[in-house]
Every structure is written in C-alpha cells, then in structure tokens.
Amino acid sequence: MADPRVIVLGAGPAGLGAAWRLRALGKAEVTVLERGPTVGGNAGSFTWRDHRLDYGSHRLHPATAPGILSDIQTLLGDDLRIRPRHGRIRLRGRWIHFPLHPLDLLLRLDKGFAIGVLRDRFRKRRVSAQESFASVLAANLGPTICDNFYFPYARKIWGTAPEALSAIQAHRRVAAGSFGKLLAKVFRALPGARPPMTGRFYYPADGFGQIAEAYAAAAVEQGAQIHQGWTVTALRAPQDEGAPWSVTAERGSEQMDCVGDHLWSTIPIPIVAKLVQHGGGTVPFEVLEATRQIRYRSMVLVYLELAQDQFTEFDAHYFPGASIRITRLSEPKNYAGRNVPSGRTVLCAELPSSPEEETWSLSDADLTELVSDDLAKSGIPISAAPVGVTVRRLEHAYPIYDPGYEVPFQILDRWAASLPRFLTYGRQGLFAHDNTHHALAMAYAAVDCLTSAGFDSARWTTYRQEFETHVVED
Ligand SMILES: Cc1cc2nc3c(=O)[nH]c(=O)nc-3n(C[C@H](O)[C@H](O)[C@H](O)COP(=O)(O)OP(=O)(O)OC[C@H]3O[C@@H](n4cnc5c(N)ncnc54)[C@H](O)[C@@H]3O)c2cc1C
C-alpha cells in the first residue's frame, strides 16, 4: 500500500519537526506549505546587513526532552553550543542579574523592596473569590513582587490589566508561580546547589533559526517537499471517506493546488476556521463567532545597528516597569558569542502591540526614537545615532488568555476534531503559550499517532493531556 500523503500547514518548529520525522520514519509523503519566505516561523532567523537576527530573544531551553535534544544535537553537530545566561532586569531603577542571584537580591535591591518581599512571605493573604491572573499571583507571591514586576510586565506583554487575564495564565504559564518555587529558583543559583544546566541555554552558532533550518534541510533530504512563500488560502475537506483534502495556496498571482490524505495544521486556528470548506457548506456560525473571541498579542521588533563591536556584555535586558514601553532588549551577537561582523552590533527591542494600536504602524524613524528614549530612561543610552534600522512585525506572538477564553477555544478545537483526518497543533494551532521544544514535542507526538491503521485519536488525546502540563520557560 502506498504511503499516506500528509500536507503540513506552516514551517515553524511544529510543522518542520513533523515533516522530518514523518520522512525519517518512512511513515508518509510530506508536503509543507509556508507563507513566509524562509522557514522557522517565530523561531526562525533572518540575515540583515551581515547580521544573523532572531525574531526577539530566543534560546533553546535545557528542559527540552532528551530525545528531541539529541536529534537537534545530531542535526546541528558542533554548531549547537551551550551558553551561559547573562541578562539583567531593570527593577525600581536598579539592575539585577537575571537569572536571579541571591547576593544580587540582598545587595542590589533597595531595602524597601527587600523588606516588602520578606513581609509578604509571612503575611497571610486572602484569596479572592474571583480567580484571575492577578489574584493567583498576588496570593502566591504577595504584592511587592506582583506590583513591581509581574503586573506591569503582564500589562505590557498582553496589553490587558492583570485582573482581566484568566487565572490559567498564572497557573500554567508562570514558571515560578509560588513563593517557594521562586525562592527555590533563586537559591539554586548558589554554588554547589546548582544543577548542571541552571543558568545555561543551548544556542546554535548561526542563530536560533538554524534549528528549524536544519530540520527543514533534513526533511528535504529525506524526500519532503517544502514550499516557501506560499500562503494557504482555501482548505476543501474530503467529500467522502476515501477522498483527499484539497488545499489551495497562493504566491502573488500564482496558485497551487495540493491533495493529501491527512491535513496537519500549525497555523493559527482562527485562520483555519475561515479557510475550511466542508460538506459543501460553510463553517458553523458558532465556530466563526469563536474565531472572533480568541485573541493573539502581536509584537513589533525594532533592530538598531550600532557602529561599535558590542553595546553591553549582557545578552538580554528585561524591562517590567510601566514607564518603559519595550519589554526586552537583546543583543544577538552575545547569544552565539560570535564577533561577526566586527565593528558593528545590533540591538533588538521587543515592543508588544496589536494592529489596532498606534505603535503597530509607527515609522522606522519613530520606532528608533521610542527605543532610544526607553534606553536613555533606563540609564543605558545609545551614545551615537544608529547607523541602520529594520523592523519586523509578528502578528501572532502570544495567545491572550482572556477570562473564559477556553469556551471559544474549545468550540474551535471540537470543530477541528470533527473534521476528517485533520489535526491542529503547535503554538498557534493549540493557542498555547509554548516554547520551541514544546512545539517540537507536539510534532513528534503527532507522528507517533500516525499508524498504518490511520491516525490514533485516543493516543493523541493522551498526548493532549501531557501538553497541558507544559510550562513556558523564559
Ligand atoms: C518574542 C518571542 C520570544 C520567544 N522566545 C523563545 C525562547 O527563548 N525559547 C523558545 O523555545 N521559544 C521561544 N518563543 C516561542 C517560539 O517562537 C514558538 O514556540 C515557536 O515558534 C512555535 O512554533 P510553531 O511551529 O508552533 O509556530 P510558528 O513558529 O508560529 O509557525 C507557524 C507557521 O505558520 C505559518 N503560517 C501562518 N499562516 C499561514 C498561511 N495562511 N499559509 C501558510 N503558512 C502560514 C507562519 O508563517 C509560521 O511560519 C518565543 C516567541 C516569541 C514571540
């Protein structure tokens, strides 16, 4: 019997991980359709003026499952390096090292903050009846850390008051959700108490996107077809049991049609609902309504080129404070520890936004001014005007967990599950604030579920429960 044909939508880590593994295990013929000109999605890299740049700060976390890590090590060889984390947070007008060092907390933070944190530790707190992101974190960590760090940061990242975010965001998405865990994290940094990889991360020599590129190259070598620059515009569901999916993609004025036995989508699930034609009719009204009720946060990335070797020794600066508009500044050269090109470096500023906000459509010159102002206010001014600027905009950067978001998401999810031989997964497909290693884990799980008897939905349900336990690593 011929191998089944799988069409994969999206060439981010979720799509590419599946494409490579399906081919490596000889389970299916694979065609990947990707809208962007390059592979990698939000976890990709691009080259600009000799600089290799990522879409905001990206690191491969040591929590990556051993089997996946070993595949990445095999694919990248010596190019996958272990790097020390060396960042800092701007907290109440001072810098503290990130990851947190106990000595830094004692010596560098002002006394008011340190006393507040200790007082909060021992003070009994009332748990609010109405659970929200704010109430869960306030109950676990107390007001000092919340008001100075988590709450203003959350307002900027998600563009929403912490009180108006779902408690699920706090339960599942904040790595150090309780005081005990936070302190444990802090004290693990003590000499002798440190597990081998704490404070380190994996990073490829040629940018984070090298991981996705390596998966793509290996998949193509094994016979997968990857079409870049093609936007999927229509998905026609099988009319009867043996019939295939038919997918239309467009590139400028060109059009391409593909057929496949299975359709695996890693693109945002609301987009899928708008593209599917099923049973000769349109998608049910409640499904279309649900697409309007889940929201993604967008991100403007401002890259400033400076005529100097290095701006600072730090890989990333974090800005939780409300008076600074950007959330993070990274210096890509410091991630790989490389010094090319010499005499120039790039800063990447992350500015959460949305297409309705003014910041989304600011000109390059205005964005340069905004970032320069923020850096001057933080005490790290750019000494000479940038010699170049380029901007990238990510429309689907983070899922926003509005209270009750799980209801419209479930409507979409159940509808997707009702489509024949269709799978939605990955960060955009499952509306999950997940890391790259989680997206790859989903891809591997999907491939595991494809058997000679078809797709094992029961096994996938078990995997979905495992995905619920993913905690995003910063
Ligand atoms: C600012 C930022 C920092 C991050 N930092 C880290 C980090 O340090 N470490 C880490 O592990 N993770 C990090 N992440 C998360 C990481 O980027 C994601 O986990 C990863 O990209 C998810 O992969 P994915 O394949 O599920 O989705 P995506 O990477 O979003 O890929 C989806 C793909 O679908 C394509 N697509 C969409 N619509 C269409 C269409 N109509 N037709 C064809 N193709 C389409 C997109 O172009 C994209 O390539 C970060 C994310 C952001 C936004």
PDBQT file of the ligand as one rigid body, heavy atoms in Angstrom, charges set to zero:
ROOT
HETATM    1  C1  LIG A 501       9.230  37.245  21.210  1.00  0.00    +0.000 C 
HETATM    2  C2  LIG A 501       9.262  35.747  21.352  1.00  0.00    +0.000 A 
HETATM    3  C3  LIG A 501      10.300  35.142  22.053  1.00  0.00    +0.000 A 
HETATM    4  C4  LIG A 501      10.346  33.757  22.197  1.00  0.00    +0.000 A 
HETATM    5  N1  LIG A 501      11.401  33.183  22.859  1.00  0.00    +0.000 NA
HETATM    6  C5  LIG A 501      11.512  31.837  22.918  1.00  0.00    +0.000 A 
HETATM    7  C6  LIG A 501      12.643  31.219  23.532  1.00  0.00    +0.000 A 
HETATM    8  O1  LIG A 501      13.537  31.886  24.054  1.00  0.00    +0.000 OA
HETATM    9  N2  LIG A 501      12.719  29.865  23.529  1.00  0.00    +0.000 N 
HETATM   10  C7  LIG A 501      11.745  29.084  22.962  1.00  0.00    +0.000 A 
HETATM   11  O2  LIG A 501      11.876  27.858  22.984  1.00  0.00    +0.000 OA
HETATM   12  N3  LIG A 501      10.647  29.640  22.388  1.00  0.00    +0.000 NA
HETATM   13  C8  LIG A 501      10.514  30.991  22.352  1.00  0.00    +0.000 A 
HETATM   14  N4  LIG A 501       9.426  31.565  21.742  1.00  0.00    +0.000 N 
HETATM   15  C9  LIG A 501       8.366  30.688  21.235  1.00  0.00    +0.000 C 
HETATM   16  C10 LIG A 501       8.674  30.106  19.845  1.00  0.00    +0.000 C 
HETATM   17  O3  LIG A 501       8.869  31.130  18.920  1.00  0.00    +0.000 OA
HETATM   18  C11 LIG A 501       7.484  29.224  19.478  1.00  0.00    +0.000 C 
HETATM   19  O4  LIG A 501       7.292  28.240  20.463  1.00  0.00    +0.000 OA
HETATM   20  C12 LIG A 501       7.643  28.508  18.142  1.00  0.00    +0.000 C 
HETATM   21  O5  LIG A 501       7.901  29.388  17.093  1.00  0.00    +0.000 OA
HETATM   22  C13 LIG A 501       6.346  27.750  17.884  1.00  0.00    +0.000 C 
HETATM   23  O6  LIG A 501       6.458  27.020  16.699  1.00  0.00    +0.000 OA
HETATM   24  P1  LIG A 501       5.181  26.647  15.837  1.00  0.00    +0.000 P 
HETATM   25  O7  LIG A 501       5.685  25.918  14.657  1.00  0.00    +0.000 OA
HETATM   26  O8  LIG A 501       4.169  26.023  16.708  1.00  0.00    +0.000 OA
HETATM   27  O9  LIG A 501       4.543  28.065  15.393  1.00  0.00    +0.000 OA
HETATM   28  P2  LIG A 501       5.139  29.252  14.498  1.00  0.00    +0.000 P 
HETATM   29  O10 LIG A 501       6.600  29.399  14.714  1.00  0.00    +0.000 OA
HETATM   30  O11 LIG A 501       4.297  30.435  14.758  1.00  0.00    +0.000 OA
HETATM   31  O12 LIG A 501       4.919  28.739  12.996  1.00  0.00    +0.000 OA
HETATM   32  C14 LIG A 501       3.676  28.823  12.339  1.00  0.00    +0.000 C 
HETATM   33  C15 LIG A 501       3.971  28.996  10.855  1.00  0.00    +0.000 C 
HETATM   34  O13 LIG A 501       2.733  29.033  10.124  1.00  0.00    +0.000 OA
HETATM   35  C16 LIG A 501       2.895  29.948   9.042  1.00  0.00    +0.000 C 
HETATM   36  N5  LIG A 501       1.580  30.382   8.544  1.00  0.00    +0.000 N 
HETATM   37  C17 LIG A 501       0.633  31.128   9.173  1.00  0.00    +0.000 A 
HETATM   38  N6  LIG A 501      -0.426  31.330   8.371  1.00  0.00    +0.000 NA
HETATM   39  C18 LIG A 501      -0.170  30.689   7.194  1.00  0.00    +0.000 A 
HETATM   40  C19 LIG A 501      -0.886  30.506   5.977  1.00  0.00    +0.000 A 
HETATM   41  N7  LIG A 501      -2.120  31.020   5.770  1.00  0.00    +0.000 N 
HETATM   42  N8  LIG A 501      -0.306  29.788   4.979  1.00  0.00    +0.000 NA
HETATM   43  C20 LIG A 501       0.930  29.228   5.159  1.00  0.00    +0.000 A 
HETATM   44  N9  LIG A 501       1.655  29.367   6.303  1.00  0.00    +0.000 NA
HETATM   45  C21 LIG A 501       1.108  30.078   7.303  1.00  0.00    +0.000 A 
HETATM   46  C22 LIG A 501       3.699  31.085   9.686  1.00  0.00    +0.000 C 
HETATM   47  O14 LIG A 501       4.324  31.907   8.693  1.00  0.00    +0.000 OA
HETATM   48  C23 LIG A 501       4.691  30.307  10.549  1.00  0.00    +0.000 C 
HETATM   49  O15 LIG A 501       5.888  30.041   9.849  1.00  0.00    +0.000 OA
HETATM   50  C24 LIG A 501       9.319  32.952  21.623  1.00  0.00    +0.000 A 
HETATM   51  C25 LIG A 501       8.268  33.567  20.933  1.00  0.00    +0.000 A 
HETATM   52  C26 LIG A 501       8.227  34.941  20.804  1.00  0.00    +0.000 A 
HETATM   53  C27 LIG A 501       7.082  35.574  20.064  1.00  0.00    +0.000 C 
ENDROOT
TORSDOF 0
